[in-house]
Every structure is written in C-alpha cells, then in structure tokens.
C-alpha cells in the first residue's frame, strides 16, 4: 500500500486510500463533481473531507447543511480511536484534529447571517418556478417585470411584487396594446401564490441588503479558505424555495464573476446537498439554464459538486459535466433499485478487477468508489477507497458555539438589519395617494362651484342690488299682472257690445 504523506500535497487533496492514494487535483477541481450514496453511508463525511481539503488549499467553500452535521467542521474534532486507526491504516502521516474557519448563513436569519435577494435579481424565470405558475401566468409575470422596468419602479421585496400585480391587473386593458393580454384571472392566481409563498417565510428572503456573492469568497488570516455553511434544516420544509435559492446563487456567480479560464485552483467551490430538488419537476427552460450554467461556470473558476442519493437524480445533460465522482453504497431491494445500481456502475470508467455493481452494494460506511480526473482531464479507473477521517468535529455545533461564531464573523452587522428603501410599492402608494387627493380637490371644487351658482340665483346680487332670483320673480309678477288686466278689459268690452 502506498503511503499518503499529507492531506494536501503537490496541489492535490488527499481523499482516501485504495490500492494507491486517491487525490483530487486542484487544477481539475473546477470540472465539477458528484457525490452519491444511500442515507447513512458517509456522504456528509466525504463532503466534509473535501471541504477541509479545499480550505487548506486556500479555496473558499459554500455548502448547504441539511441535517446540521456539517456545522461541526468549525470546531476541533476529537481523536476518537476509530478515526485514529483509519488514519493509520491509510498511511495519513500528518493527521490532526483542528477547527476550520466557517461563516454561518440562514435564509430565515435564525442560525446564521440573513441571506436576501431582490425580486428583480431573482428574475421572472426562477420566480415563476418558485410560484409554480403555468405558461399563461408566467407570461403575465414577464409583463409585470417589463412594465416595472419601463416605469423605473424597482422590485425589491414581495410587497413590491404584490403591488405590481394589482397595478397591472387593474390596468390590463390599458396595457394590452403595448405588452399583451393581461388576464385578471391570471393576476389573481399570482396573488394567491404569493400569499402561499409569504406563509412559507419567503418574505424573509426577498429584500435588501441583498447578498453580495463576493462575501462567499473570503480567506482567513492564516490563508485557509472560509467555509460558508447554509443552515438548511428548516429550509428543507420548503424544498422549492431551497432549490430556487441554489439556482439563483449559481446564476449570480455566472453573471458577476469574470472569466479566468482554467486556474491552478478554483476561486470557489459549491456543494449542493439534496441536489435532486434542483431538478425535480423542473420545466425544460429551467433545466436548460442549469445545464448551461454548470457547463460554463467552470471558466469562472467555480467548481460545483452535487450531493444526492442516486446518480439518476441528476439529468444526463448535467451529469455529463461532472468529472470527479464519489459513489457510496446503494441498496437494491426492488427491480427499479437494481436498475439504478446498474446505471450508477455504468457512469464509471471500468476496472477489470472490480465487479462495480456488486461492490456498490457491499461498500461499508466510510468506503466509496472513487474516480477523479487526471492528467489532461480523463477520469481515473474506479477504485474501492477508504475515505480519510476529517479533522473537524463530526456532528453539529451547539447553539452557544454557533452564536459565538456568528458574533465574531467578518460579515456580522452587514446583513442583520433589513433596509426598506423606496421601490415599486412606495411609488404606487404615492401615486394612489396623489390620485385620491386630486379626486378630493376636484370634488371640493365642484361643490364650491355649485354653492356659488346658488348664491347668484337665490342670494343678493353684486353691490347689494337685486339678485337674479329677485329679477326673475319681478318679471314673472309683471307678466302675470298684465295678463290679468288684459283679461278683465276684454271681458268688459265683450259685455258692452253684447248689450
């Protein structure tokens, strides 16, 4: 058995020992990767081992922590006998327990720094998926985004979006010629979906200050990369929000980071746990976006590692981009599961000395089939590997330990206070207030005009003279007097001539 001299050696991360040491080469780490295996087979420990290796190499890391176990990486581990024995068995000469620099994040702001995004940064495509809109409703949402941009009304939080839905819904006929048909039914459906989203706590996510993705790309004073840990145990109760958030982060990285080609080591590495949620029931347009970002973000110096239970959870178009692979044990109790194991075995470069399908089912906890990219980017022959023990704690931190790390974080105070500046909601409220004031002024003016005419007709005239009413009454009286006199005169004349 070859001896692994160090956890980090010659720009390579030591993963574990097979018939030889298994390494992940840093210059090929941005070619992405896949970590799979059934629950309880060691995926989280493998993720921790890789995160520690990247940190030692000065590469910042982002990882979602589904069960809370990954948070222990921020604390020094204990030299437990099984871990010490494994280190000795695989020839790990410099194994030691130590803590790693970590920053905690939380969309709900409870177990880490708040993570926020504005509605307009999220974009209509991801938001439509988050709201589970159909094609017609998505079209109406696109119109709302376009109308808001044309009117220069920023969409920052959910109340901005709700106000814009109401505005566009009320002005549907007026906007139809410029933007297309806006159905009141579709606008109402979007409002209902937004209400559901608010109930799930999404109003904590949308707003400002929005996350600066560059805050994920920090190094500690000792040169190690900071490990950013997203608390996702509560977030997993709203899986669509979780998936949309991860896709938004990928899009932000792709849009904001410069092209760097193939660097000697990644600028940032992402680990997305429960990756199947990214692709579950995703529309074709969204899958195409994920594939495009996964394929092209490599040139930004970003490595993306998907963590899930079965390789079939990841679409073939995305799986083809994942060169570095670690496969933990899978169990097969049904024909469908057996088919899944066969498909998993076929993703590796064959090893004539291994029956891969059989080995996948025999792997023990802490063992995995490993195939990493080598030389010019070709995958290595798959090997049965004993994963090295992590240096940080295996298991979660306590609430007090977490609070202490948050208070000492380099970004503490930057995101804690919510900022509510003038945006679409305030602009539309201001317009509504001005319109109401104008209507009220017009009503008062009309009432004043009516009162003025009443005074002219029934009150005193100018300079104390007779009013118009008095003049009319006088004319009527005179006319009636003349009529009566004429009638009396005619009656007398008729009487005289009759005699």
Buried (B, 14 or more C-beta within 10 A) or exposed (E): EEEBEEBBEEEBBBBBBBEEBBBBBBBBBBBBBBBBBBEEBBBBBBBBBBBBBBBBBBBBBBBBBBBBBBBBBBBBBEEEEEBBEBBEEBBBEEBEBEBBBBBBBBBBBEBBBBBBBBBBBBBBBBBBBBBEBEEEBBBBBBBBBBBBEEEEBBBBBBBBBBBBBBBBBEEBEEBEEEBEEBBEEBBEBBBEBBEEBBEBBBBBBBBBBBBEBEBBBBBBEEEBBBBBBBBBBBBBEBBBBBBBBBBBBBBBBBEEBEEBEEBEBBBBBBBBBBBBBBBEEBBEEBBEBBBEBBBEBBBBBBBBBBBBBBBBBBBEBBBEBBBBBBBBBBBBEEEEBBEBBEEBBEBBEEBEEBEBBEBBBEBEEBBBBBBBBBEEEEBBBBBBBBBBBBBBBBBBBEEEBBEEBBEEBEBEEBBEEEEEEEBBBBBBEEEEEEEEEEEEEEEEEEEEEEEEEEEBEEEEBEEEEEBBBBEEEEEEEEEEEEEEEEEEEEEEEEEEEEE
